[in-house]
Structures are given as C-alpha cells and as structure tokens.
Amino acid sequence: MDDPGGNGICIGLAGAQRGKVYFWIHDELPDPDEWDGAVETASNVILLTESFADFVAGIGPREDGDD
C-alpha cells in the first residue's frame, strides 16, 4: 500500500523481516556511507511494527480529528 505522497508501506515476506511492516520513503536514497544493502541500514526505510497484526491493531482515526 502507499500513502498520498507515493511512499510505500511494505511487509517483509521472508527471513528476519518476515511479518514486519515498514515505511519506505520513495524519493530518498539510503545513505551510501551507512547502507550495506540490508533493510535495517537503509535510512529511507523505517520499521513501523514488528508484526502485521500490530500494524492492523494500530489503524484507527487520528486523535486530532483530521481525516
């Protein structure tokens, strides 16, 4: 899935990332000095939750009342 700006919300399908939910900032590149090719070191990928169940459980109306 994506947000209105085109950033991706992604779920890991295999390995250590399986089931984890990430936010991918599509118009930024990972820092080449820090990125070793792994999801965990990509500065443009942010871990949202450790599981898809936690992600779904957290979906709801925003507290500030905006849609």
Secondary structure, DSSP 8 states (H G I E B T S, - for coil): -B-TTS-EEEEB-SGGGBT-EEEE-TTS---TTT--S-GGG-TTEEEEESSHHHHHHT-S--TT---
